[in-house]
Amino acid sequence: MPHLWQKYRYRGDAADVKELFEAYRVGDFLDAFDENRRRHDEGVREQLLQHGIRLSERLSPRIFGIHEQVCRALEIEGDAEIFCLPDRDVNAFAILDVREGKTHMLVGMTAGALEELDDAELASIIGHELGHFLFEHNRMNALLNLDPEDSASTVLPPFGESLFLRWRKKAEISSDRAGLLACRDFRASARALLKATFGLSEKNLNLDVDALLQQIGEIESSPELMGSVFSSHPLLPIRLKALQLFARSEQAVDCGCQLEGERLTLDQVEDEIDNLMNLTRRHPVKPLPVAVMKAVALGGANVMGADHTVSDNEVKLLVRLLHAYFTDEPETVIETDRARIEKQLPDVLKTIKEDGGEEEIVFLLTQVARVAYADGALSEAESAAILALAEQLEYPADRTYPIIVGAAQSAGAGADVTLNRIADELRQSFMLEIRAERQPQRPLWI
């Protein structure tokens, strides 16, 4: 990515990518993926030729001219092929294709985008997609897990996966900026986002960012509702507000993006956007959901440690359960100190017993039982720990046993004790070998 683009990138995006590279060493994986792609043509261009129309300068001078304008605005060099796809939704993409050892840029736009967007809006949506290319977001998509048999979203370990999913929202903020710089018109960029997200035009919606932000205020009063509306992209009003803030930054003004209002330093903009992005944080706040979340974290840790052995599979499943049901940041919930676990657990169980019902209790016992079975077996100590949880919740043992059996059927089948044993032995063997290799060589004169 050209150095020029570093100053336009949202700092939250850059910080998360840095952590992924440093903490999870994704660089080696991405390099190997890129090399494999260079060696094996993925045939993307052939699919576009088969299902779309290639827009040459002669065939579509308007689109070709807009694309050239965007490339000049974003200082992108190199040729690209532009394709139209038969889809009425408003969308676009930019990807790299490898042919005969050379890399080419392919830009695709739906028929809906070409027909529904004016020139400035189209420039914005193309710029947005090229922004993903400039910031190398598309390259990070190699970390996504494409195995339909695997429930994991990425090839990363659980905490890395959680970080990756949070990062994807922040990546959109950076690319929205590229879209603005491509068209030099905030209102055009905002209209393009509205049309791409909802298919709405000015005929049905007056573009008023402050009015849209009122929706955030209403959802803030119900954080669980707010968390449920987020996927890989931040809520649209948040993206629009973040873009509006950037349009008032010194950097945007220097690039010709004029927007009325107070001029802001980039640090001021980033601080405001950080606060906005915190609104996208999925985390319960009401006492009962918080208690259930903590009970799963604390109870799961307590049960998996009952037999004095904690397997990787048990920890991974606990992290994934917390991420799936409660929070984007499971690492902030898990407690690893046994004394603190034993001290905190009675209080959260008391909240569930007093404020919850059978639904919350069955959910809790089911999840901790799944964690216990994650290593392929349920020890007597783990079973006793689950029953002890039920007893503290005053839940009958004869109802708890079917929950334990059900968890075995749903979660235990995926684990293999023998496989885990072999993996542990192999890992220990290699660790011993690595430690031996790191011993200082004995001098010859001793």
N, C-alpha and C positions, 0 to 999 in steps of 0.2 A: 504494500500500500504506500503511495507517495507520502512523503513526510508532511506535505501541505495539509493532508486530511486529518492528521492527528489533532489539530486545534479545533476541528469541527465535531469530533466524535464525543458523544456523551460519556462523561467520565465514569459513570456507573457501568456502562458497557465495557470500556477499556479495563476497568479494575477487575471485573469478573473474568474476562478472558485471560488476564495476567495470572489470576489465581488458578484457573484451569490448567494453564501451561506449567506453572511452577509447582503447584501442589499435586496435580494429577498427571503431569508429564504427558499431556496429550499431543505434544509436538511430534514425538516419535511415531505415534499411531497415525497422525495426519500425514506425515511424510510418506509412510508406507502406503497409505491409501492413495495419495497423489501419484506415487510411482506406479501403483497397480492400474490406476486410471490411465496413465500415459501409455502403459503397455497394452491395455485392452480397450479398444474403442467401445464406448458405451452405446453408440448408435443413436444418440439423441437427435442429431441433425436428420438422420434418415426417418425417424418417427415424425419430425416436424414436416418434412417434405411429403410424407405419406398422408398426414392428417390436416395439414394447414396450407396456407398460401404464402410463398416467399414474396415479400414486398420489396421489389427493386425500386431504384430511383425513377425509372420510367413508368413502372406500374402504379406507384403511389408516391408522387413527389411530395405531398403534404407530410406524410409520416416520415419519409426519409429525411426531409428538411428539419422536422422537429427533433429527430434523433441526433442529427449532426449538431443542432443548437445545444442540446443537452450535453453532448460530449465536449463541446467547446466550453460550456459553463463549468463543467466538472473537471476540465483539463484531462480528459481521457483520450489516450492515443490508441490507434489500432482500428482495423476494420471490424465491422459486425454485420451479421446477417439478421434481418428482421422478418418475423413470421407472424401471420394472423391465424388465430385458431377459432374454430366455429363454436363459440360459447357466448351466450348473451350476458353473462355476468361481467362486471368490470374488474379486470385483473391483468397483470403483466408479470413477467419474470425475466431474469438475465442469468445465464449459466455459461459455463465454459465447456467446450467440446474438444475432444482430442482426435485429430485425424492425421495419420501419417507422421506421428511424432510431433505435430505442431498443435498449439492451443489456439482456439478461435472463440470469440464471444458470440453467443446466440441470444437474441432478444425476441421474446414472444409477447404478443398482445392479443387479447380476446377481441372478437368482433364487437362485443358490447362496449369495450373501452374505446375502440376506434370510432364507434358511432355516437356514443353518449358524451364523451369528453371533448371540451374545446381544446384549442392548441396549448394553452397554458396548463390546463389540468392534465393533459396527456404528458406534457413535459415533466410535470411533477411526479406522476406515477412511474414514468420511465426512470427519472432521477432517483426515486426511492429504491427501485429494484437494482439500479446500478450502484447505489449506495451500499447495498448488501455485498456487492462484488468488491467495491473499494475497501470496505472495512473487513473483508474476508469472512463475513458472516456465513456465506454459503459454504465455505470450506469447513466450518465447524459442524455443519449438518452431517458430515461423515460420522460423527459421534452418535447419531441416532441409531437405535437398534431396529433392524429390518426383519428380525426373526419373529414370525407370527406365533411361534410356540413359546416365546419368552415374554413374560409379563413386564420386563424392564423396558423403560422408554429409551434408554441409551446403553452404550457399551461401558459406561462409567460405573464405578462402585456407588453405593447408595448416596453418600453425601455429595459426591461429585455430580451425580445425576440431579440432585436437588438444586445445586448451584447452577447447573446448565439450564434447567427449566426456568429459574429466576432470571438468568441472563437473557433468555430469548425475548422477554418483554422489553428489556433495556435496549436490545439491539434495534428494535423498531424505532426508538427515539432517535438514534443516530441516523438511521436511514430516512426518517421523516425530514431531518435537516437537509440531507442530500437532495430530497425532492424539492424543498423550498429553494435551495441554491440553484437548482436546475431551472426553475421557472421564474424566480425573482418576484413571486407574488403570493403573499400569505393566504389571501382569500381563495386563490386558485388551488393551492395545496390543500386547504381545508375542505373545499368542495370536492376535490378528488378523493380525499379520505372518506367523506360522507357517502359518495357515490359507490366507492369500492366496498365499503363496509355494509351499507344498508340499501344501496341502489336508489337513494333519495337525491333529488335535485332541488333547485331553488323554487320550483313549482310547488313543492310540498313542505319545504322547511326553510325558514329564515335563518341564515347562518349567524348565530349569536353565541359566541363561545361562553360568555358569562352565564347566559341562560342555560346552556348545556351543562355547565358546571353545577348548577343547582341540583341536578340529578345526583351528583356525587354527595352533596350535603345530605340529601334524603337517604341515600344508601348507607352513609356513614353511621346513621343511627341504628342500622342493622348490619353489623360487620359480617355476620355469617352469610347474609344475602350478597354483600359485596364480593366476598370470596368466591361465591358460586358463579359469578358472571365472568370471571377471568379465565382465559385459556392461555395460549402462547402469546397473545397480543394484549397490551394494556387496554383498559376501558377507553372508548373513543374520546370522551370529553377530556380525559387525562392527556391523551396524545395531542389533542388540539391545544390544550392549555400549555403543554410543554413546547409545542411548536410556536405558539404565540410568544412565549417568553424568549425563545431563541431568536425570533424575528426582531426582537428589541435589543439584542446583544450587539456589542460593538463589531463583532466579527460579521454578523449578518448585514449590518448597515454598510460596512466596508465593501461587501459584495453586491451592493445595490438592492438589498431587500428592505425597502422602506416601509415602516409600519409606525403609525402614530402611537405616542405614548412615551413614557419615561425610558431613557436609554439605560441599559443595564450592563454591568461588566459580566464576563462569562462566568466568573465565580458566583456572582449573585444568581445568575440563571441556573447554574448547576445546583446551588443550594435549594432553590425553589423546586426544581425538578426532583431532587432527592426526596423532598417532602411529599411530592405528588406520588412518586413511585412507592413510597411507604404505604400509601392507601391501597396499593395492589397486593400488599402482603396478606397472605391467607393464614389466618390464625384466629382461633375462637377467643371471645372476650367474656361472654356470659358465664356465670359461675358454674353451671352444670356442665356445659360442653368442655370448659377448661378442666374441670375435675375428671371427666371421662378421659380426656386426652392424657392428663397426668397419670391417671390410674393405669392406662394402657402402657405408658412409658415405664412407670415405677413397678407396676405389677409384672410386666413382661420381663424386666431386668431381674426382679426378685425370683420369678419362676425359673428363668433360664440358668440362674446361678445356684439354684437349690441343690443340684447334684455336683456342685463344685467344678463343673466344666461348662464353658461357654463357647459354642461353636460359631464360626463365621456366618453360617447359614441362619442361625438364630438372631444374630445381631442385624444382619441384612434384612431379614423379614420384619423385625421390629421397626427399623428405619422406614421401610416401604409402607408399612401399615400406618405409621404416623403421618407420612407424606400423603398417602392416598386419602385419609379420612380427616386430617386436621390442619396441617401446616406445611408451608413451603420451606420451613427451616427446622426440620426435626432435630438437628444437632443442638438447638437451644432448649429442647425439652428433655432429652435423655440425661439421666443422672447415673454416674458411674461409681459414686462412693456408697458403699453398702450401708454405712451408718446413716447417711442422709436419706437413703431410700427407705430404710426402716422407720425413720422419724417422720417423713412426709406422707407415706402411704396411708396411715390410719386417718389422717385429716381429709384426704381426697375421697376415700371410701365412705367416710361419714357424710360428706356432701352428696354423694350418689345415693346413699341409703335414705337420706332425709328429703332430697329434692327430686330424685329420679324415680324410675319405676323399673318394672321387669325388663323393658326394652333395653335400657342402659346397662343393666346388670348382665343380661344375656350377651349383649355386644361385647362388654369387657371380658367376660369369661371366655367367649369364643376366640377373641384375639390373642389373649395370653396363652390359651391352649394351642393355637396355631403356631405361636412362637416356640412353645415347648417341643412341638413335633417337627420343627424345621430341620433338625439334625437327623430325622428319620426314626426317632425312637422317643418314647415317653418313659422317663425313669420314675421309680417309686417316689423319690424325693420331689420331682416336678409335679407329679399327680397330687401329692400331699400339699404342695404349695398352692395349687389351683383350688383345692378343696378348702384350704385355710382362707383364701380370698373370699370364696363363697360364704363361708361361715361368718366372716366379719361383716358381710353384706346381709346376713341373716337369710341367705338363699339356700333352700334345702339341698342336701347331697343327692337325693334321688333325681333331682332336676339337673344337677350339675354333671352327673355321669354321662347323660346323653349328649351334652354339649361337648364334652371331651372326646367322645366317640365321633361325633360329627366333625370336629376339627381334624381328627385323624384322617377321615375320608376326604376332606377338602384340601388339606395342606400337607399332610404327611406323605402322600403318595409321590410327591415330587422329589423327596430326599432319599438318599441311599446310604445306609450306614457303612457298607463295605467301600463304596466309592469315597465317602468322606474319610475313612480310615486310610485308604491308599493315598489320597491327596495329602493328608496330614503327614504321613510317613515320608512321602516324596518331598514335601516342603521342608520338613525337618532335616532330611538328608542333604538337600541343597544348601540349607542354612549352615549346617555343620561344615560343608565343603567350602562355602564362602568364607566362614570364619577361619578355616584353616589357611585359605589362600591369603587372608589379610595379615597373618602372622608375619612379623619381620623375618627376613631371611637371615640365617645364622652366618656370621662372618667366618670365612675360611680359616682364619688363624686361631680360632678357639678350639 
